[in-house]
């Protein structure tokens, strides 16, 4: 498959809290590509549902109300000149901090499992990737959103390592964090993500596996850079 204007689609999939987003953001920045955080899109829908009382006390979702509201949920990304990375906007409001809260984390998997939510967001994601030169991360990018992506990466790490990273990230932001609660959330999300009916998390047959349990950020960057260069060489 030929790359359009020597620019390709890079799909990064994997488990929650693997550092996919940081990795994808850095790679996009280095390549001058557009970065799309699909997880942030599902988190934004979750935040909208929480704010509009669409979760019952037992955490069941008012799917009828959410389906009706989907056309009014507008998610966009704008570059933050301070960080050099994109921030997530929900209906014109910057929600980058709100969507990373533990409350959103513990409600996002059932929202992301809803077929009508996935269909709506996948359409938006495919539209974003038409012009190539894009790095997108999520759960089903290489299998559903861009099955023809020229470079597919599947990221994994142990649940304990991922929970520790999430704990450190929340502490760093001055947010409340409990390691055992986070580990439980990570394991629950793994189960839901891999067992849902619509677009479950799975490794694409042609994806390159990156287990970053014991890797530093610079080592990951070097690995990704090497794989990108190898892919571009193959494409000629």
Secondary structure, 3 states (H helix, E strand, C coil): CCCECCECEEEEEECCCCCHHHHHHHHHHHHCCEEEEHHHHHHHHHHHHHHCCCECCCCCECHHHHHHHHHHCCEEEEEECCCCEEEEEECCEECCCHHHCHHHHCCHHHHHCCHHHHHHHHHHHHHHCCCCCEEEEECCHHHHHCCCCCEEEEEECCHHHHHHHHHHHHHHCCCCCCHHHHHHHHHHHHHHHHHCCCCCCCCCCCCEEEECCCCCHHHHHHHHHHHHHHHHHHHC
